[in-house]
Structure formats: structure tokens, C-alpha cells
């Protein structure tokens, strides 16, 4: 079990590093926002992994709040970009 956890953590860290590179070097605002949303998804995956490894559900409200923040952020960004283009 611990080898699988180590592999998952390494993959999540590698993904976070690549996403941070995209956020820093993104050519425009939308690339940066997509990178930040991907980073939020990686955070959710990390918390879900921690909850699965420790076999508890105390992080479930945090996961739900982060998911809601990601959804609201995506919708508000689309509205913002749609208003600028119109």
C-alpha cells in the first residue's frame, strides 16, 4: 500500500509542477486560469488520496467546498470573458 501512495504522491507533485509552469508561462489569461483550475483539481485529488490512505471522511466537507469554488470560478470566468468579447 505504501508504494502505491508514494507513486500517487510523486505523480501529483509532478502534475502540480507542470501546472505551475503553465500558470507562470501562460501566454494569456485563459491559460493561466485553466492552470489554476487544474491546480485546484490536483489539490482535491491530494486531499482525496489523504482521506483514502487514512480511512476517514473528515476532509469531505473541504473537498466539497473546493469543488464548489472551482465550479463558481469557472462559471464567473466564462461570464467575464463573454462580456469582454461582446
C-alpha positions in Angstrom: 0.0 0.0 0.0 2.8 2.5 0.8 4.4 2.0 -2.6 1.2 2.9 -4.3 0.8 6.0 -2.1 4.4 7.1 -2.9 3.7 6.7 -6.6 0.4 8.7 -6.4 2.1 11.5 -4.4 5.0 11.7 -6.9 2.6 11.8 -9.8 0.5 14.5 -8.2 3.6 16.6 -7.4 4.9 16.2 -11.0 1.5 17.3 -12.3 1.4 20.3 -9.9 4.9 21.3 -11.1 3.9 21.2 -14.7 0.7 23.1 -14.0 2.6 25.8 -12.1 4.9 26.1 -15.1 1.8 26.7 -17.3 0.4 29.3 -14.8 3.7 31.2 -14.8 4.4 31.0 -18.5 0.9 31.0 -19.8 0.6 33.3 -22.9 -2.8 34.7 -21.9 -5.3 34.9 -19.1 -7.3 31.9 -20.1 -4.2 29.6 -20.0 -3.4 30.8 -16.5 -7.0 30.3 -15.3 -7.1 26.8 -16.7 -3.8 26.1 -15.0 -5.2 27.4 -11.6 -8.3 25.3 -12.0 -6.1 22.2 -12.8 -4.1 23.0 -9.7 -7.3 23.1 -7.7 -8.2 19.7 -9.1 -4.8 18.4 -8.1 -5.4 19.7 -4.6 -8.7 17.9 -4.5 -7.0 14.7 -5.6 -4.3 15.1 -3.0 -6.9 15.5 -0.2 -8.9 12.6 -1.6 -5.8 10.5 -1.5 -5.0 11.5 2.1 -8.6 10.6 3.1 -8.4 7.2 1.4 -5.0 6.4 2.9 -6.0 7.4 6.5 -9.5 5.9 6.0 -11.5 8.9 7.3 -14.1 11.2 5.9 -13.3 14.4 7.8 -11.9 16.1 4.7 -15.1 15.5 2.7 -16.6 19.0 3.5 -13.3 20.5 2.4 -13.4 18.6 -0.8 -17.0 19.7 -1.5 -16.0 23.4 -0.7 -13.0 23.2 -3.1 -15.2 21.6 -5.8 -17.8 24.4 -5.4 -15.1 27.1 -5.6 -13.7 25.5 -8.8 -17.2 25.5 -10.4 -18.0 29.0 -9.4 -14.7 30.2 -10.6 -15.1 28.6 -14.0 -18.6 30.0 -14.4 -17.6 33.5 -13.4 -14.6 33.4 -15.7 -16.8 32.4 -18.7 -19.2 35.2 -17.9 -16.3 37.7 -17.6 -14.7 36.7 -20.9 -18.1 36.6 -22.7 -18.8 40.2 -21.5 -15.4 41.4 -22.8 -15.9 39.8 -26.2 -19.4 41.2 -26.7 
